[in-house]
Amino acid sequence: MLQALIVLGAQLVYVPLVVLRTLMMVKGEKGKSAFFAVLEGGVHVAALGIVFSDLSNYYSMAAYAIGFGLGMYAGSLLEEKLAIGYVSLQVNILEKNMALIKHLREAGFSVSISTVEGIDDTRHKLDCTSRRDRESEFIEIVRQYEPNAFIVSFEPKSFKGGYVVKNMNKQREKFAKKKNKSVNI
């Protein structure tokens, strides 16, 4: 029974590592992805070693399968919580709502506005980019001003220039200054 618990625990570590490795690989973080792959491989070999050492121990096999499912769930929660990266958001509204646009900009969101043709009428499209961890905040602001807005979000693979890059550079400079202060103290 102890072996089954070890296998279950290993799977609860292994599968979230798979999720993190995959996430880092998709985001282009090769070094981090490789680091997680090494950890993942070690945990996986250890768990499989226990399972294969005694194929008559059905508890270990069941723990492996259950741990895989629970680990996948835990990995999904972890990925959602980390919300690494950026999201592009498109908002379609009937009227040009300057109060909404002003609020979004004051909250630090980039907003570009264009007029587009819908099936029956002219609409206004807001193109915005945000960190993923602020997506729900963005959507809530839009819902307050435009409850019937059509909102689409997707993750950009890469981007260059614009408000988001300027903002990222400011954050880097701020972090570097803070780091230098703590080193000089």
C-alpha positions as CSV (number, residue, x, y, z in Angstrom):
1,M,0.0,0.0,0.0
2,L,2.9,2.4,0.7
3,Q,4.2,1.8,-2.8
4,A,0.8,2.8,-4.2
5,L,0.8,6.0,-2.2
6,I,4.3,6.8,-3.4
7,V,3.2,6.2,-7.0
8,L,0.1,8.4,-6.5
9,G,2.3,11.2,-5.0
10,A,4.8,10.9,-7.9
11,Q,2.0,11.2,-10.5
12,L,0.7,14.3,-8.6
13,V,4.1,15.9,-9.2
14,Y,4.8,14.4,-12.6
15,V,1.8,15.5,-14.5
16,P,1.8,19.1,-13.4
17,L,5.5,19.1,-14.5
18,V,4.3,17.9,-17.9
19,V,1.8,20.8,-18.1
20,L,4.5,23.3,-17.1
21,R,7.0,21.9,-19.6
22,T,4.5,22.0,-22.4
23,L,3.4,25.6,-21.4
24,M,7.1,26.7,-21.4
25,M,7.7,25.0,-24.8
26,V,4.7,26.7,-26.4
27,K,5.7,30.1,-24.9
28,G,9.2,29.6,-26.4
29,E,11.0,29.3,-23.1
30,K,13.4,26.5,-24.1
31,G,15.6,26.6,-21.0
32,K,12.7,26.4,-18.6
33,S,11.1,23.7,-20.7
34,A,14.3,21.6,-20.6
35,F,14.6,22.1,-16.9
36,F,11.0,20.8,-16.3
37,A,11.6,17.9,-18.7
38,V,14.6,16.8,-16.6
39,L,12.5,16.9,-13.4
40,E,9.6,15.2,-15.2
41,G,11.8,12.4,-16.5
42,G,13.2,11.7,-13.1
43,V,9.8,11.5,-11.4
44,H,8.3,9.4,-14.2
45,V,11.1,6.9,-14.2
46,A,10.8,6.5,-10.4
47,A,7.1,6.0,-10.5
48,L,7.3,3.5,-13.4
49,G,10.1,1.7,-11.6
50,I,7.8,1.1,-8.6
51,V,4.9,0.0,-10.8
52,F,7.0,-2.4,-13.0
53,S,8.9,-3.8,-10.0
54,D,5.7,-5.7,-9.0
55,L,3.1,-6.2,-11.7
56,S,0.9,-8.1,-9.3
57,N,0.4,-5.0,-7.2
58,Y,-2.8,-3.6,-8.7
59,Y,-2.9,-0.9,-6.1
60,S,0.2,0.7,-7.6
61,M,-1.3,0.4,-11.1
62,A,-4.5,2.0,-10.0
63,A,-2.6,4.7,-8.1
64,Y,-0.7,5.5,-11.3
65,A,-3.9,5.9,-13.3
66,I,-5.7,7.9,-10.6
67,G,-2.7,10.0,-10.0
68,F,-2.4,10.8,-13.7
69,G,-6.0,12.1,-13.8
70,L,-5.7,14.0,-10.5
71,G,-2.3,15.4,-11.7
72,M,-3.8,16.6,-14.9
73,Y,-6.5,18.4,-13.0
74,A,-3.9,19.9,-10.6
75,G,-1.7,20.9,-13.6
76,S,-4.7,22.6,-15.3
77,L,-5.4,24.6,-12.1
78,L,-1.8,25.5,-11.8
79,E,-1.6,26.7,-15.4
80,E,-4.8,28.8,-14.9
81,K,-3.4,30.3,-11.7
82,L,0.0,31.2,-13.3
83,A,-1.7,32.7,-16.4
84,I,1.7,33.2,-18.1
85,G,1.8,35.3,-21.2
86,Y,-0.5,37.8,-22.9
87,V,-3.9,37.7,-24.4
88,S,-5.4,39.7,-27.3
89,L,-9.0,40.8,-26.9
90,Q,-11.4,42.0,-29.5
91,V,-14.6,43.8,-28.3
92,N,-17.4,44.6,-30.7
93,I,-19.9,47.3,-29.5
94,L,-22.7,49.2,-31.3
95,E,-21.7,52.7,-30.2
96,K,-18.3,54.2,-29.6
97,N,-18.3,54.2,-25.8
98,M,-15.7,56.7,-24.8
99,A,-16.3,56.1,-21.1
100,L,-15.5,52.4,-21.5
101,I,-12.4,53.3,-23.6
102,K,-11.2,55.8,-21.0
103,H,-11.7,53.4,-18.2
104,L,-9.8,50.6,-20.0
105,R,-6.9,52.9,-20.7
106,E,-6.8,54.3,-17.1
107,A,-6.7,50.6,-15.9
108,G,-3.6,50.2,-18.1
109,F,-5.0,48.3,-21.0
110,S,-4.0,49.1,-24.6
111,V,-7.0,50.0,-26.7
112,S,-7.2,50.6,-30.5
113,I,-10.5,51.6,-32.0
114,S,-11.8,51.0,-35.5
115,T,-15.1,51.2,-37.2
116,V,-16.3,47.9,-38.8
117,E,-19.3,46.8,-40.8
118,G,-21.5,44.2,-39.3
119,I,-24.4,42.3,-41.0
120,D,-27.0,45.0,-40.3
121,D,-25.0,48.0,-39.0
122,T,-21.8,49.7,-38.4
123,R,-20.0,48.7,-35.2
124,H,-16.9,49.7,-33.3
125,K,-14.2,47.2,-32.6
126,L,-11.7,47.6,-29.8
127,D,-8.4,45.7,-30.2
128,C,-6.7,45.3,-26.9
129,T,-3.7,43.4,-25.4
130,S,-3.3,42.4,-21.8
131,R,-1.4,40.1,-19.5
132,R,-3.4,36.8,-19.2
133,D,-3.8,37.3,-15.5
134,R,-5.8,40.5,-16.1
135,E,-8.2,39.0,-18.7
136,S,-11.1,38.5,-16.3
137,E,-10.6,42.1,-15.0
138,F,-10.8,43.4,-18.6
139,I,-13.9,41.5,-19.3
140,E,-15.6,42.7,-16.1
141,I,-14.9,46.3,-17.0
142,V,-16.4,45.8,-20.5
143,R,-19.5,44.1,-19.0
144,Q,-20.0,47.1,-16.7
145,Y,-20.2,49.5,-19.6
146,E,-21.4,47.2,-22.4
147,P,-23.3,44.1,-21.2
148,N,-24.1,43.0,-24.7
149,A,-20.6,43.4,-26.1
150,F,-19.2,40.6,-28.2
151,I,-15.7,39.7,-26.7
152,V,-13.2,37.3,-28.3
153,S,-9.8,36.5,-26.7
154,F,-6.9,34.6,-28.0
155,E,-3.2,34.2,-27.2
156,P,-0.7,35.8,-29.6
157,K,2.4,33.8,-30.3
158,S,4.5,36.9,-30.5
159,F,4.3,40.7,-31.0
160,K,6.6,43.6,-31.6
161,G,6.3,47.2,-30.7
162,G,3.3,49.1,-29.4
163,Y,2.0,50.0,-26.0
164,V,2.5,46.5,-24.5
165,V,6.2,46.3,-25.4
166,K,6.7,49.9,-24.1
167,N,5.0,48.9,-20.9
168,M,7.1,45.7,-20.6
169,N,10.3,47.7,-21.0
170,K,9.2,50.1,-18.3
171,Q,8.5,47.2,-16.0
172,R,11.9,45.7,-16.7
173,E,13.6,49.0,-16.0
174,K,11.6,49.3,-12.7
175,F,12.6,45.8,-11.7
176,A,16.3,46.4,-12.6
177,K,16.3,49.6,-10.5
178,K,14.7,47.8,-7.6
179,K,17.1,45.0,-7.9
180,N,20.1,47.3,-7.9
181,K,18.9,49.1,-4.8
182,S,18.6,45.9,-2.9
183,V,22.1,44.9,-4.0
184,N,23.6,48.3,-3.0
185,I,22.1,48.3,0.5
